[in-house]
């Protein structure tokens, strides 16, 4: 799992467990690229803003050299709902809502997990500028995880 640090240098233990369970809720988790996570605790609301995403895969060699491919993502939404203390509020965003909307397509869940206020967003793809999480070598088919 790749994390981008929020206000803390390391995520709390419960957040690591949450992302592990979210990763398991992604169907075909044995085949997808590494999962990344950005997190931030909003000091004004004490709510944890968490974004999880499957990274892209970059092709190395061959006619598609340098192309980044985003895998299809299927999510077991019931499994994610079960992570919350009570039924969360759930929203689907089909497209970016502004030119600078880095989250773009995602499903979000808001509620409490272990008595922590959480706004969990599971993104369709990695945010712009994240970089690939793995490489696939066109000549050999070898897959190399970068993070």
N, C-alpha and C positions, 0 to 999 in steps of 0.2 A: 504494500500500500504506500502510495506517495502522499505526503501531507504538506500543505502550505500552512505555515504557522500563523495563528491568530495572536491574541494578546499573550498567551502563554507559550513557552518554548516547547512544551510537550503536551499532547492531549491527555486529559484525565483517563484513567483506566476504563471507565464506563463508556467513553467515546470510542476507544479502540475496539471494545466488544461490540458496540453498535455497528461500526463500519464492517467488522467481520461478519455480522449477521446480515447486513445489507448486501454485502458481496455474495453471500450464500443465496440471497433471494433473487439474484440475477440468474435467469435460466441459462443453461449451457455454460456455467461458470468455469468448467474445465477447459473450454475452448477459447474464451475471450482473453483479451489483453489485460494487463494489470489494471487494478482499480485505483483511482486517485481520490483524494479527499482534501477539500479546503474547509477550514473551520475558523470561526470567529465568535467570541462571546461579546455581544453588544453590551457595553457598560451602562447604557441608559435603561435597558429593559432586562438585563441579565439573561436574555434569550441566546441560546447557542444557534448560530446560523451555520449549517453544515451542507456542503455540496459534495456529492459523490458522483463519480463518472468512470466509465470504461475508457481507457486511453485508446488512442489511434495506433495503427500499425503502419510503419514506413517500409516500403519496398526498397530493397537494396539490389541493384543490378538489373539487367534486362531492360526491355522497352519502357517499363513503368518506374524506373529508378527514381527515387526521391518522392514518389507519390505517397501521400498519407491516406489510409483507408480507415473509415470509422465502421466498426462492426455493428450489425443490428443488435438491439438491446431488447430483451424481454424480461419483464419484472414480475415476480410473484407478489402482487400487491397485498394479498392477505397476510403473507409472512411479515411484511413491513408493518402493517397495521398492528399485528400482534406484539410488536416491540414496544408499543406505547402503553402507558399506564391505563389510559382510557382511549376510546375511539378518537383518533385525531381528525382535524379538519384536513380535507384532501382537495387539491386543485391540480388541474392539468393545464399547462401553457403550451399551446401548439406552435407558436412562432415567437421570435424576439418581439418585445413590445417597444423597443427603441433601438437606435443605431448602436448604442453602447451597451446593450443587454448581452453580457457574456454568458448568461445562463441559457438563453434561447429555449429550445424545447426541453421541458422537464415536467415531472410530477412532483408536487410538494406535499409534505405532511407537517402539520403543526399541532403540537400537543406537549405532553409531559412524558419524559422517560426517566425513571428512577428519581422522580420529583424535580428533574431539571427541565426548564422550558426549552423546547427544541423546535427549530424550523429546519426540517430535513428536505433537501431537494436532490432528486436523482435525475441527472442530466442525460439527454439523448447522446451527447458527445462531449468530449473534453473542451473546456473553455479555450478560446483563442490564445495562442502563445504558450500553451502547456507543453507542447512537444510530444512526440510519440513515446509510448510506454514499452513498445517492443519493435523489433525489426524482423522482417522475413527476407531471407536471402534467396533471390529468384533462381539462381543457378542450382542450389542444393536443396532448397525448401526448408533449410534450417531456420528455426525460430529462436530469437534471442531477446529475452526480457531485459529492458534497460533500467526499470525501476519496479 
